[in-house]
Amino acid sequence: MSLFLDIGKGAGLSGASGVRPFLPPLLAGALARGNIGIDFSRTGYDFLESPAFLAGVLALAVLAYAVDRRRGEAAAPRRDPLAVGLAAIALALGALLFAGSLAGGHHESWPGLVGGVACAALGYAAVAALFGRARRRLARGAARMLDLYADAIALVLAAISIALPPVGLLALLAFVFLIVRARAGGERKYEGLRVLR
C-alpha cells in the first residue's frame, strides 16, 4: 500500500510540474522541510527540500515570468524558445519529484526518473493542447490569464497529490482524456476541411 501511495504522490507531483514547472517543486520542498505529507530527508533527493534548491527554482520562475512579460504584446514565435525551455525544466523537475517521492518511501528511486518524465510530458501535452486552442482565440492580455490558471491547476494538483496520493493517478487519466479529446477535435476539423474541397 505504501508503494501505491508513493507512486500516486510522485505521479501527481510530476504531472503537476508538466502543467507548470515551478510551483509544484516549491510546494513539495516547503512541505518536505516540515515533514508534512512528504519527506526527502536521508535520501539521495534531500536537496529537493534544501533552501538553495528552492531558491534556485524560485529564481528560475521569476526569470521565466520576466522574459514572458518582456515580450510584451508581440506574438510568440511558432517555436517559442521560452515554451521549449519550460517544457525541459518541467520534465527534469517531474523526474526528480517522482524519484524523490519513491526514495522518501524507502523504495528504489530510479523508476521514478522515467515515470516522472512520462507523467510530466503527459501533463504538459494535455495542458498545451487545451490552452493552446484557447490561446489562439484570446487577445494577448487575456491569454496571459491562462498562465495564471495553469499555475493554479498545478499548485492545487500538487497539494492534493501530497494529501491524497491516489488523486495523482486520477489526474493522469484526466490528462489522457484531454489529449484524446483534443486529437479527436483536430481530426473532425481536418475532415471538415476535406469536405470543403
CORPE-V78930 format. One record per residue. N is the residue number from 1. RES is the residue in three letters. BURIAL is I if it has 9 or more other ideal C-beta (glycine too) atoms within 8 Angstrom, else O. Layout:
N_RES_BURIAL, N_RES_BURIAL
//
This chain:
1_MET_O, 2_SER_O, 3_LEU_O, 4_PHE_I, 5_LEU_I, 6_ASP_I, 7_ILE_I, 8_GLY_I, 9_LYS_I, 10_GLY_I, 11_ALA_I, 12_GLY_I, 13_LEU_I, 14_SER_I, 15_GLY_I, 16_ALA_I, 17_SER_I, 18_GLY_I, 19_VAL_I, 20_ARG_I, 21_PRO_I, 22_PHE_I, 23_LEU_I, 24_PRO_I, 25_PRO_I, 26_LEU_I, 27_LEU_I, 28_ALA_I, 29_GLY_I, 30_ALA_I, 31_LEU_I, 32_ALA_I, 33_ARG_O, 34_GLY_O, 35_ASN_O, 36_ILE_O, 37_GLY_O, 38_ILE_I, 39_ASP_O, 40_PHE_I, 41_SER_I, 42_ARG_O, 43_THR_I, 44_GLY_O, 45_TYR_I, 46_ASP_I, 47_PHE_O, 48_LEU_I, 49_GLU_I, 50_SER_I, 51_PRO_O, 52_ALA_O, 53_PHE_I, 54_LEU_I, 55_ALA_O, 56_GLY_O, 57_VAL_I, 58_LEU_I, 59_ALA_O, 60_LEU_I, 61_ALA_I, 62_VAL_O, 63_LEU_O, 64_ALA_I, 65_TYR_O, 66_ALA_O, 67_VAL_I, 68_ASP_I, 69_ARG_O, 70_ARG_O, 71_ARG_O, 72_GLY_O, 73_GLU_O, 74_ALA_O, 75_ALA_O, 76_ALA_O, 77_PRO_O, 78_ARG_O, 79_ARG_O, 80_ASP_O, 81_PRO_O, 82_LEU_I, 83_ALA_O, 84_VAL_I, 85_GLY_I, 86_LEU_I, 87_ALA_I, 88_ALA_O, 89_ILE_I, 90_ALA_I, 91_LEU_I, 92_ALA_O, 93_LEU_I, 94_GLY_I, 95_ALA_I, 96_LEU_I, 97_LEU_I, 98_PHE_I, 99_ALA_I, 100_GLY_I, 101_SER_I, 102_LEU_I, 103_ALA_I, 104_GLY_I, 105_GLY_I, 106_HIS_O, 107_HIS_O, 108_GLU_O, 109_SER_I, 110_TRP_O, 111_PRO_I, 112_GLY_I, 113_LEU_I, 114_VAL_I, 115_GLY_I, 116_GLY_I, 117_VAL_I, 118_ALA_O, 119_CYS_I, 120_ALA_I, 121_ALA_I, 122_LEU_I, 123_GLY_I, 124_TYR_I, 125_ALA_I, 126_ALA_I, 127_VAL_I, 128_ALA_O, 129_ALA_I, 130_LEU_I, 131_PHE_I, 132_GLY_O, 133_ARG_I, 134_ALA_I, 135_ARG_I, 136_ARG_O, 137_ARG_O, 138_LEU_I, 139_ALA_O, 140_ARG_O, 141_GLY_O, 142_ALA_O, 143_ALA_I, 144_ARG_I, 145_MET_O, 146_LEU_I, 147_ASP_I, 148_LEU_O, 149_TYR_I, 150_ALA_I, 151_ASP_I, 152_ALA_O, 153_ILE_I, 154_ALA_I, 155_LEU_I, 156_VAL_O, 157_LEU_I, 158_ALA_I, 159_ALA_I, 160_ILE_I, 161_SER_I, 162_ILE_I, 163_ALA_O, 164_LEU_O, 165_PRO_I, 166_PRO_I, 167_VAL_I, 168_GLY_I, 169_LEU_I, 170_LEU_O, 171_ALA_I, 172_LEU_I, 173_LEU_O, 174_ALA_I, 175_PHE_I, 176_VAL_I, 177_PHE_O, 178_LEU_I, 179_ILE_I, 180_VAL_O, 181_ARG_O, 182_ALA_I, 183_ARG_I, 184_ALA_O, 185_GLY_I, 186_GLY_O, 187_GLU_O, 188_ARG_O, 189_LYS_O, 190_TYR_O, 191_GLU_O, 192_GLY_O, 193_LEU_O, 194_ARG_O, 195_VAL_O, 196_LEU_O, 197_ARG_O
//
